Amino acid sequence: MEFEITEDKSWQAGDLRNFKNFEATSPEEEVIKLSERKILLFLNNGKWSNKIIVSFHSAAIFDGTAVESSQTPSELERTIVILNGHVYHYFSCISMAIIGEDGQLDSSLAETVTIYPEVGRLPRDDIKSFVNSIPPDKIVINSPGCYPLVGGFRQLLVEPQRDVVDYKRSMKRAIQQLFEKAKNKLAEAAVS
């Protein structure tokens, strides 16, 4: 089988939710389903055979609710005020699809990673200064729901370096487990 890295960001989470019937009972389940739906959309956009497709989706979750990626400065400020001084969790899902010679989905696998960043207790003026320092076209990537460990939001965390180390370690383990499962599936298919 062939492994190919391709990046396609032509869809938004809303598009993914509208693709077929979408119901999730928790933010974590939604992240898993959205990661899997990216694979289905990718499969619908071309003919694939003997491929492995890997997809990723993540969300910041606070108090049982997904924290949407902020689109505007006022949304970002409101989100930071809500998270101010609190621990939230950042939940990621890596999904993998093994596509057979016939172009059909042979199997799909998924692994998840969760870390618990803590947002520092910030005065309202510091929150406003942070938000005002971000160019309007960079608001999304600097929000906790998008890239909290690499974007500007990282500077608001109490222990960002610890969070990055935890995430990398957990992600490495999840990817190893995912590829081990895929290797086993391919070995089982070769025997059949």
Buried (B, 14 or more C-beta within 10 A) or exposed (E): BEEEEEEEEEBEBEEBBEBEEEEBEEBBEBBBBBBBBBBBBBBEEEEBEEBBBBBEBBBBBBEEEBBBBBEEBEBBBBBBEBBBEEEBBBBBBBBBBBBBEEEEBBBBBBBBBBBEBBBBEBEEEBBBEBBEEBEEEEBBBBBBBBBBBEBBBBEBBEEBEEBBEBBEEBBEEBBEEBBEBBEEBBEEEEEE
